[in-house]
Each structure stands twice: as C-alpha cells, then as structure tokens.
C-alpha cells in the first residue's frame, strides 16, 4: 500500500515539474500506479524484468492515449509522467558505482541490464503508439 502511495506521489510530482494542468494530476498519478502495479505483478509471477517493463510501459501508454483523447491534451501530458516509476534510476546508480569502484565486469553487467530495461520501456511506448496509428495514413499519423 505504501509503495503505491509513494508511486502516486512521485508521478504527480514529476507531472507538476512538467507543468501539467492541475485538473489532470489525479489521473496522471493513477497511470503511474497502474504502471507500477503491472510491473510488480508481472515480476511476482517470475517473468523477466525486461518483459515486465515493456508490458507496464505498454499498459501505461494505452491508458495515456485513451485519456489524452478524452481530455483533449497531448499524449505526452500523461505518458511521460506515467512511465516515471519504471525508469531504472537505481540500476543506473549501481552501474556508475561499480565503475567508480573499478569493478568493471559488474559495471558492464549492470549497464547492459539498465539499457535493456530502458529499451523495454521505450519499446512498450512505441508499440502502443503503433496500435493507435493503425488505419491512418502517413500524412495523418498524428491528430490535428
């Protein structure tokens, strides 16, 4: 429970930093909670963290696209703060710490894991974008 509350507050804090409208903060926080819940649940059933990050980013992006159409705001208003709980900041810190301690093998191992995690998040977001772009021509990829 505390984990979800902290996740909600962190997502809303980043949304405030990005100057999102005040009326959308609750919904943005719920997207972050959804992303973290999906990520945690998928890891609890012994699926790799890469697949968990990709599916969590995909679910957060789907919710972001739906809410952005409903509230008529850009998708990034919801998507960027919504995936913040998934960002591998701790892994990046451990990577740098290993390199500073001259433990290069551990640093490379952590660095590859960090890059895979970040790539999975990007892949989930892009896959959701492609679903919403199906049926549109090249000249109508984005809403006008």
C-alpha positions in Angstrom: 0.0 0.0 0.0 2.8 2.4 0.9 4.6 1.6 -2.3 1.6 2.6 -4.4 1.1 5.8 -2.4 4.7 6.8 -2.9 4.5 5.8 -6.6 1.4 8.0 -6.9 3.1 11.0 -5.2 6.3 10.6 -7.3 4.3 10.5 -10.5 2.3 13.6 -9.6 5.5 15.4 -8.5 7.0 14.8 -11.9 3.8 15.9 -13.6 4.0 19.2 -11.6 7.6 19.6 -12.7 6.4 19.2 -16.3 3.7 21.9 -15.8 0.7 19.7 -16.5 -2.7 21.1 -15.8 -3.8 20.7 -12.2 -7.1 19.1 -13.1 -5.2 16.1 -14.6 -2.9 15.3 -11.7 -5.0 12.6 -10.2 -5.4 10.8 -13.4 -1.7 11.0 -14.2 -0.9 9.6 -10.7 -3.2 6.7 -11.4 -1.4 5.9 -14.6 1.9 5.7 -12.7 0.2 3.5 -10.1 -1.1 1.3 -12.9 2.3 1.0 -14.5 4.0 0.1 -11.2 1.2 -2.4 -10.3 1.6 -4.2 -13.7 5.4 -4.2 -13.4 5.3 -5.6 -9.8 2.6 -8.2 -10.6 4.4 -9.5 -13.7 7.7 -9.8 -11.8 5.9 -11.6 -9.0 4.9 -14.4 -11.4 8.6 -14.9 -12.3 8.7 -13.2 -15.7 11.9 -11.3 -16.6 12.2 -7.6 -15.6 12.5 -6.7 -19.3 9.1 -8.2 -20.3 7.6 -6.7 -17.1 8.9 -3.2 -18.0 7.7 -3.5 -21.6 4.2 -4.6 -20.6 3.9 -2.0 -17.9 5.0 0.8 -20.3 2.6 -0.6 -22.9 -0.3 -0.5 -20.4 0.6 3.0 -19.2 0.8 4.2 -22.7 -2.5 2.7 -23.7 -4.2 4.4 -20.8 -2.4 7.7 -21.7 -3.6 7.6 -25.2 -7.2 7.0 -24.1 -7.2 9.7 -21.5 -5.4 12.2 -23.9 -8.2 11.8 -26.4 -10.9 12.1 -23.7 -9.4 15.3 -22.2 -8.0 16.7 -25.5 -4.5 17.2 -24.3 -1.2 15.9 -25.9 -0.4 12.3 -25.1 2.9 13.3 -23.5 0.9 15.0 -20.8 0.0 11.6 -19.5 2.7 9.3 -20.9 5.9 10.9 -19.7 5.0 11.2 -16.0 3.1 7.9 -16.2 6.3 5.9 -17.0 8.5 7.7 -14.5 8.0 4.9 -11.9 9.5 2.4 -14.3 12.7 4.4 -15.0 15.7 2.3 -13.9 17.4 5.0 -11.8 18.7 2.6 -9.1 20.2 0.4 -11.7 22.0 3.3 -13.4 23.3 4.4 -10.0 24.6 0.8 -9.3 26.3 0.9 -12.8 28.1 4.1 -12.0 29.1 2.9 -8.5 30.6 -0.3 -9.9 32.7 1.7 -12.4 33.8 4.1 -9.7 34.8 1.1 -7.5 36.8 -0.2 -10.5 34.6 -3.3 -10.7 34.3 -3.2 -14.5 32.7 -6.6 -15.1 29.9 -5.8 -12.6 29.5 -2.3 -14.1 29.1 -3.7 -17.6 26.6 -6.3 -16.4 24.6 -3.6 -14.6 24.9 -1.3 -17.6 23.5 -3.8 -20.0 20.6 -4.6 -17.6 19.9 -0.8 -17.4 19.9 -0.4 -21.1 17.7 -3.4 -21.6 15.3 -2.0 -19.0 15.2 1.4 -20.7 14.8 -0.1 -24.1 11.9 -2.2 -22.9 10.1 0.9 -21.7 10.7 2.6 -25.0 9.5 -0.4 -26.9 6.3 -0.6 -24.8 5.6 3.1 -25.5 6.3 2.7 -29.3 4.2 -0.4 -29.6 1.2 1.4 -28.0 1.8 4.3 -30.5 1.7 1.9 -33.4 -1.6 0.5 -32.2 -3.2 3.9 -32.2 -1.6 4.7 -35.6 -3.1 1.6 -37.4 -5.5 2.6 -40.1 -4.1 6.1 -40.5 -2.1 7.1 -43.5 1.4 8.6 -43.2 0.1 12.1 -43.6 -2.5 11.5 -40.8 -0.3 9.8 -38.2 -0.9 12.5 -35.6 -4.1 14.2 -34.6 -4.7 17.7 -35.9 
